């Protein structure tokens, strides 16, 4: 039996079918490429994320003060150029 992936989202199913038709690919190919692209952008394991967070606060056991980090690094957006 072939591996299967079941998606219970009509929106995801419709989008996969539409992209497959537009690109002349199989649905499996479209889904694989999308997941690979997602993994490249968001592929940091949780352990790495938490290690990076602890380095921001010098290794404090409670982790960094996220509110302080946000406030310290907050920058205003220049807005849209209309």
matplotlib code that plots the C-alpha trace (Angstrom):
import matplotlib.pyplot as plt

x = [0.0, 1.2, 1.8, -1.1, -1.8, -5.3, -6.2, -9.6, -9.5, -11.6, -9.5, -6.2, -7.6, -9.0, -5.7, -3.6, -5.8, -5.7, -1.9, -1.4, -3.5, -1.9, 1.7, 1.0, 2.2, 0.7, -1.0, 1.7, 4.4, 2.7, 2.3, 5.9, 7.3, 5.1, 6.2, 9.8, 9.6, 7.9, 10.5, 13.3, 11.7, 10.4, 12.7, 14.3, 13.7, 12.1, 15.3, 17.3, 14.7, 14.8, 18.6, 18.6, 16.1, 18.2, 21.3, 19.4, 19.1, 22.5, 21.2, 18.7, 16.6, 13.3, 14.3, 14.4, 11.8, 9.9, 8.0, 11.3, 12.8, 9.8, 9.8, 13.6, 13.5, 10.2, 10.4, 7.6, 6.6, 7.0, 3.6, 2.4, 3.6, 0.4]
y = [0.0, 3.5, 6.1, 8.5, 11.9, 12.8, 16.5, 17.5, 21.0, 21.7, 24.9, 23.0, 20.3, 22.8, 24.8, 21.7, 20.6, 24.1, 24.4, 20.9, 21.7, 25.1, 23.6, 20.3, 18.4, 15.7, 16.7, 14.8, 16.8, 20.1, 19.1, 17.8, 21.0, 23.2, 21.3, 21.4, 25.2, 25.5, 23.4, 25.6, 28.7, 27.4, 24.4, 25.4, 22.6, 23.6, 22.8, 25.2, 27.9, 27.5, 27.5, 30.7, 32.3, 31.3, 32.9, 36.2, 36.3, 35.0, 31.4, 32.4, 29.3, 31.2, 32.4, 35.9, 38.5, 38.4, 41.6, 43.4, 41.9, 43.0, 46.5, 46.8, 45.7, 47.3, 49.6, 51.6, 50.7, 53.6, 52.9, 52.5, 54.9, 55.9]
z = [0.0, -0.9, 1.9, 2.2, 3.7, 4.7, 4.8, 6.3, 4.9, 1.8, 1.3, 1.3, -1.0, -3.5, -3.5, -4.0, -6.9, -8.5, -8.1, -9.5, -12.6, -13.1, -12.8, -14.6, -11.5, -9.4, -6.1, -4.2, -6.0, -5.1, -1.4, -1.2, -2.7, -0.4, 2.7, 1.7, 1.2, 4.6, 6.3, 4.8, 6.2, 9.5, 10.0, 13.3, 15.9, 19.1, 21.1, 19.0, 19.4, 23.2, 23.3, 21.3, 23.7, 26.7, 25.2, 24.8, 28.6, 29.6, 30.3, 33.0, 34.0, 33.6, 30.2, 28.9, 29.9, 26.6, 27.3, 27.8, 24.7, 22.6, 24.0, 23.5, 19.9, 18.9, 15.9, 14.3, 10.8, 8.3, 6.9, 3.4, 0.7, -1.0]

ax = plt.figure().add_subplot(projection="3d")
ax.plot(x, y, z, "-o")
ax.set_aspect("equal")
plt.show()
